[in-house]
Amino acid sequence: MLLSLPKEQFYLFRKIVYSTVRVTNPRSGNCGTGVLISADGLILTASHVLRSDETPEISPCRLRKDWSIAFLKSHKAEVIFRDRKLDIAVLRCRAAAVRSKPAKIRFGDVKIGTGVYRVGMDDVPLATGHVHAFNFDGPFRRLVISIIFDCGASGGPIFDERLKLIGIVQSGLRARRPPPEAFVIPVDAVRGHVFCHETVWPLLPEHLRL
C-alpha cells in the first residue's frame, strides 16, 4: 500500500537513503547499517555490526515509491579500520560497486533540540526525532536522540535538518513507553579517533583530513 505523505518528505528521505548501505555478514545472516563517506567507497559503521570470522558485504540502498527500501547487488567489503572499544569501523568497497553519493558531513557541536533523520535496516527503517541530551559514559561524548529504532539500526546514519551527517547509531533503549533513546557516535569523535589513523587517512578525500 502506498503511503500518502508530502512529496517533499519523500525526496528528502530518498537523498539520505541514497548514501546508506546495508552491511551483511553472509554466513550468519546478521546485518546492520552503514553510510558512505567518500566517493572512493569508504563506509562508516559500528564495529559490533561486523562478525570477526566473516568478510562483510554491502548493498547500496534506494527508496521505493511505497517508502520501502530496495537493495542493489551486494559486494564484498574490506575492513580497513576497526576499534571494538570505540565501536567504530571503516569499510572499503570498490567505488563502481557502491554507485551512491557520499553523505555530506557536519563537524562541530550539535545543539539540544536539533531535529534529525535516521535510516536503518530495522522494522522502522525511516524515522525522525531530535537530540535531547548528551551521554558521557565512554571514551567520548555521545548524542542521545529520541527516535524510534530496533535491531538492524546499528551503524546507521543520523542526519540533521540540512541532511548533513552528524553521527551513527551505536546502541540505545527500545523502551515500551516513550521516549525511545538512541545513543549516537558523533562524527567529531570519528574524526578525532579514526580519520587520523594511518590506514584511513590516505584514503580520505581532502575535505575530511585533519
N, C-alpha and C positions, 0 to 999 in steps of 0.2 A: 504494500500500500504506500502510495506516495505521501510524503509529509507536506503539509501546507504551511510553509514558512517563507518569510521575505526572500526575494532573490538575492538581495544584498548580503544576507547572512549566509546563504549557500555559497556565494562567491568568496566570501571571507574564509569559511571553513575549507573550501576547495584549495585555497592557496596554502594553508598550513598543512593540510593532508599531503599536498604535493612534495613537501620537504620531509615527510615522515616515512619510516620504513618499519616493516615487521622483522624482528630478529628471532630466528628459529634455531633450536637445537634439533637437528633432523632425526636422530635416533630416539631421543627421549620424547620428542614432540612438544617439549616446553617452549613457550615463546614469550617475548616481551616486545618492547618498542625501542626505536632509536630515531635519531634525527640527523639529517645530512647537514654538515657544516662547511663543506668545501666542494667545489666543482670537480675536484680530483677524486672524489669518492670517500672522504673521511666521514665517519659516522660516530656520533657520541651516544653512549647508552650507560646504563647502570651495570656494574660488574656482576651483581648477583643474577642478572638475566642469563649469563653465559654458564655453560657446563664446562668443567675443566677438561673432560675427556672427549669433547666434541668440537668439530670445526663449525662455527655458526654459519647460517645462511641468512641473507637479507632479501626481502621482497619489497620493491617500491610500492607505494600506496597511491590510489586515486579515489576520488569521491564520486560515487554514482548519483544519478538524479534522484534516487529514492533515499538518499542520505546514508546508504551503506557504503562500506569501504571495500574496494576491489584491490586485489594484489596482482602485480605483474610477475613475470617469471623470476624465480628465486635464483640467487647466485651465491657461491661461497665467498666468505669474507675472512680476511686475515686480522687477527688480534694484534695490534701493534703496541698497545699500552693497556695495562690492567693493574689496578690497585684495589685490592679487596677491602682494605681498611677505609679508604675514601669512598669505596663503592662506585668507582668510575672506570669506564673502559672506552677505548677508541678503536674502532674497526676501520679496515680499509677494503674497499671493493673497487673493481675497475669502473672508471667513470662512465664508460659506454654502457655498462650493465645497469647502473643506477638510473640513468635517464630522468633525473629530477633536478629541481632547482634548490640549491642550498638555502637554509634559513638565514635570515639577517639577524645578527646578534646584537643585543643591547648590553653594554657593560655599564657599571655604575650602580648606585643604590636604587633599590626598589622600595617604594613607599607603601605603608599600610593603606589599604583601600584600593590599590591598583587592581583594575579588572583584568582577568586572564582568560585564556582559551587553552584547552587541552585536547590532545589526540592520543589514543592508546588502543592496544589490542585487547580490550576487555568488553564486557557486555554493554557498556555505555561508552562507545569509542570517541564521541564528541561531547564536550562539556564546557561550561563556563563557570567562573567563580571569582574569587577575589583574595588578595593577600590580606590576612588578618592578624598575623603575628610573626615573630622570629623565634627560632629554636637554637639554643647554644649548646646542646648536648652532643658533642662530637668534635672533630678536628676543625670545623669551620661553621659559621652561622648558616643555618638553613632557613628557607622561607616556609612558612606554614600557610597553606592555602585551603580555603573552604571550597571544596569541589567534589563532585561525585566521581568515584573511580572504583575499580575492582582489580582482581588478578589479571595480569597482562598489561597493566598500565605502566609498570616499572620501566624506567629508561625513556619514557615518553616525554615529548617536548611540552613546555609551558610557554605560551606567547603572551605578550602584553597587548594593550588595545591597538597599538600600531603594528601588530603582527611581527614583533621582534622577539627572538628567543631570549628568555630571561633565566631558564633553568630546565632541569629534567627531574622527573618524579623518581624519588628514591623509595619511599615507603609511606605508611600512613595508618589511619584508623578508619576502618569501614564501619562506622558506628550505625547501629539500627535507628538511633534517634539523632537528629541533626545537632551540630553540623558535622559531616564527614570531613576529615582533615588529611591532606596530602603533605608530606614533608618533601621539599624540593631542594636539590643541589643547585645553587645559583651559578650562573656562568662566570661570575667573578672568581669563584673558588676554583672552577675548572681552569680558568686562565692562569691563575697563580700556581696551581699544583700540577697541571697536566700539560698545558700548551708549551711550557718551557722545557719539557722533558726531551732528551736527545733523540728519542725515536719518533717524536711527534713534531717538534719544532721545524725541522727541514721540510716537512710535507705541508705545512700550513700556508695558506695564502698570506700575502704581505700584511693585510689589514688585521690579521689575527695574531701576529707575532708580537711578543713583548718587546 
